[in-house]
């Protein structure tokens, strides 16, 4: 990936951007930032510039980031064994300490620094700061104990409203706080969805390492509605790691988010293409016409 945008594509963005800037001015867009977009230097810089531009034209981007590969590398370096159940990392006390160090420290601050370097004003948070993300232990139907893996109980958006008034871009690590002050490791997609629902966001955008939702023949589905998703889940064309992402989008739409998107973070300026062009990229999940 060389990070170079085709001149024709740049022209398309410029021609189409103005009405979308006006449409979403003052609106909140929650962005789950993960995958290659987080690990390739050129894409990291582009993301930081793109989010900064969104803030500069009057939008209110809220960034939620993952960091699974970074956590995995640190656990390996420290000799801490790791185990997964249905894609979720079993999180004992030693693992939770590493999760907090990597997500709340290393990864979060790298993203904040990149946005600030691009001319924006970013502030890094975990869900424990200001009790932003109240969490509870995730209870599985099969009774399997995943340790300090949590789910969102409640979002307190007051601190985010405060930052919005100061033109500050929140960058949030998906760590929640329990009733006794304990830390919980929460899936970043789920945190992004809960934030989008609480903030009544214009858009929820999940950046991934695939083009979007694919049909049974491997072709991209540009748009899906709830009934179509239920059918595709039943026939198995939506499976694996895409299932929780799609469910996250459905939950957000049901809670009042106007549009949700699953896009390919490997595409240069995918975020701008989604927000500022008519065709967009990836898969749109919405019940609106």
Buried (B, 14 or more C-beta within 10 A) or exposed (E): EEEEBEEEBEEBBEEBBEEBBEEBEEBBBBBBBBBBBBBBEEBBBBBBBBBBBBBEBEBBBBBBBBBBBBBBEBBEEEEBEBEEEEEBBBBBEEBBBBBBBBBBEBBBBBBBBBBBEBEBBBBBBBBBBBBBBBBBBBEEEEEEEBBBBBBBBBBEBEBBEEBBEEEBBBBBBBBBBBEEEBBBBBBBBBBBBBBBBBBEBBBBBBBBEBBBBBBEEEEBBEBBBBEBBEEBBEEEBBEEEBBBBBBBBBBBBEBEBBBBBBBBBBBBBBBBBBBBBEEBBBBBBBEEE
